[in-house]
């Protein structure tokens, strides 16, 4: 085996390692994207706070955190999803709502 063969084999080996690494990384990224917590970003779910002051999630019992939205100039609840269940408006955490609906 001469130096040229070693270089060719080395290049082939490194290309194989890089391809395997990227395949594993793509699979990990796909798993992260398909997990329920990744699909339901709490920042995407907010509700006007004034009509739901002191509300808690009927699924887990935890209260909702309020914050002042500078753009809208209003108080809102973080990580809250409004559901019209049988004509009764209820607030859920998005993840709790998904568990309840499943």
RALINUR-V396055 format. One record per residue. RES is the residue in one small letter. PHI is phi in degrees with one decimal (NA if undefined). NEAR is the number of other ideal C-beta (glycine too) atoms within 8 Angstrom. Layout:
# RALINUR-V396055
<<RES,PHI,NEAR> <RES,PHI,NEAR>>
This chain:
# RALINUR-V396055
<<x,NA,3> <x,-100.2,5> <x,-62.5,5> <x,-62.6,6> <x,-63.1,8> <x,-63.4,9> <x,-64.7,8> <x,-63.0,8> <x,-64.7,8> <x,-62.8,8> <x,-61.9,8> <x,-61.5,8> <x,-62.0,8> <x,-67.4,8> <x,-65.7,8> <x,-63.8,8> <x,-61.9,8> <x,-63.4,8> <x,-63.2,8> <x,-63.8,8> <x,-61.9,8> <x,-66.9,8> <x,-62.7,8> <x,-64.3,8> <x,-65.4,8> <x,-63.2,8> <x,-64.5,8> <x,-64.3,8> <x,-62.6,8> <x,-65.6,8> <x,-63.8,8> <x,-64.2,8> <x,-69.6,8> <x,-90.8,7> <x,-75.0,8> <x,-57.9,7> <x,-67.9,6> <x,-74.3,9> <x,-71.9,8> <x,-111.9,11> <x,-79.4,7> <x,-56.7,9> <x,-68.7,6> <x,-83.2,7> <x,-117.0,12> <x,-137.4,10> <x,-136.2,12> <x,-57.8,9> <x,-78.8,11> <x,-57.4,7> <x,-90.3,5> <x,-134.7,12> <x,-60.2,7> <x,76.6,5> <x,-71.0,10> <x,-132.1,9> <x,-72.4,13> <x,-67.8,6> <x,-80.7,10> <x,-109.7,6> <x,84.3,6> <x,-80.2,7> <x,-76.4,7> <x,-93.8,15> <x,-86.7,7> <x,-99.5,10> <x,-151.8,7> <x,-96.5,7> <x,-85.1,10> <x,-62.9,5> <x,-66.7,4> <x,-88.0,6> <x,55.9,5> <x,-154.3,9> <x,-81.1,9> <x,-134.4,13> <x,-102.4,14> <x,-79.9,12> <x,53.2,10> <x,-128.2,14> <x,-125.7,10> <x,-87.9,8> <x,-125.8,9> <x,-94.1,6> <x,-94.6,7> <x,57.1,3> <x,78.6,4> <x,-106.6,6> <x,-74.7,7> <x,-126.9,8> <x,-99.6,14> <x,-129.9,13> <x,-72.7,14> <x,-54.1,12> <x,-67.3,9> <x,-64.9,11> <x,-63.5,12> <x,-64.0,10> <x,-65.3,8> <x,-65.3,8> <x,-75.8,5> <x,-74.9,4>>
